[in-house]
Amino acid sequence: MSNSDFDKDGVDSYGIHWLQYAAFAFSGFAIFTTWAFFFDERFHNFIMEIFRIINCSGFNCNGAF
């Protein structure tokens, strides 16, 4: 586990910090999920179902189901 391309400051040989890679991956995931939410009906319904389950957990349903 100690063999890494990053130095002690977290920078690789190109001068890119490991958090920049993580931010790039997170941004790509956020862009894709936002696109899928608005343009894929099945994914939109899946996310809305998750929101309904989270909202109706416990005693906070208020007739939403």
N, C-alpha and C positions, 0 to 999 in steps of 0.2 A: 504494500500500500504506500510505501514511501517514494516509489518511482513516479515522478510527476513532471510534466512539462512546465509547471509554474514555479517561479522562484518563491522565496520566503515572503514576499509582498503580494503574491497572488497574480503576478504578471507573467505572461508567456513570452516566447521569443519574438513575437510580433509586436509586443508592447500592449497587448489587450488584457485587461483584468478579467478574472473569472466571473465577476458579477456582470460585466458587459455581455458575456455569453448568456448568462442566465436572463438578463433583461431582454435580449434579443429573442430568446426562446419564449419567454412569457408574452412578449408583444405579438409574436407570430400566433401563439395560441389564442390570445385575446381577439386579434383580427379575424381569425378563422371562426371562432365561436360567435362573434357578433354577426358576421356574414351569414353563418348557418342559422342563427336565430331569426333573422329577417327574411331569408330566402329559401329555407327548407322547412316545409310545413311539419314534417314528422319531428324534426329536431325542436322546432318551436313548441309543439304540443308536449314533447318530452320535458322541456325546461319548465313549461307552465304547470305540468303535473307535479314536478318537484317543488315548485313554489307553493302549490296548493297543499302538498303534504307537510311542508315546513310550516305554513301558516295554520294548518289545522292540527298541528301537534299540540297535545295538551287540551286545554279548554278554550282555545281561541279560534274556534271554527266559525261561529256566527253565521251559519247557514251557507257557507261557501261551497260545501260539497253537495 
